Amino acid sequence: MTPGTRLLVNAQGERYRFDPGSLSLELMLTGGPGPYERYEIAHTPSALADWFTGSRLALTAPLTDVRIRPAELTALKELRDTLYRVAPALARGETPSAGDLAVLNSATEATPRPLVDPETRRLAWAPPVTGKQLLGAVARDAIGLVAGERSGRVRECSASDCYLLFFDTSRSGNRRWCSMERCGNRAKIRAYRARTETA
């Protein structure tokens, strides 16, 4: 599976692929506050480090040496909780609170450092990639969703029973579904049934 694309399981146990299109939105899939606690996978620093090896950062270069300390795990979870306020506000076309923007701004100090291997001329991340650097990468990604070229493109799935948020990469900017494989397909089936019942 492509880094950044996640295999999710719905309440009926059906698996489907979902690509949120953004590192910060992808981090929200690891759990969260309140009702999202049941999805928590970041119980330990090593669990979250393993998760990051399949994240969107791996699209740039493989993450082979990720080290997250307990305090960094706590900071990443606190940033994730902030994203649960920021991202829905963006999806509604609202401006996030000044306090939440301050959290994003304060987390951008360090980011993973890219290097070019002199022999292969391939891109790599300078080892180790630390939790502080991951915190900075996620915060910078989120800031890019708030302001700049990527702003105005965070969407919430149009299905009434789906909470997933994604960055709309469609050319027209009108993507409606978290995944055509799941919610988009269900909507097509409902529309087809409605048409055939009235015919």
Buried (B, 14 or more C-beta within 10 A) or exposed (E): EEBBBBEBEEEEEEEBBBBBBBBBBBBBBBBBEEEBEEBEEBEEBEBBBBBBBBBBBBEBBBBEBBBBEEEBBEBBBBBBBBBBBBBBBBBEEEEBEEEBBEBBEEBBEBBBEEEEEEEEEEEBBEBBBBBBBBBBBBBBBBBBBBEEEBEBBBBBBEBEEBEBBBBBEEEEEEBBBBBBBBBBEBBEEEEEEEEEEEE
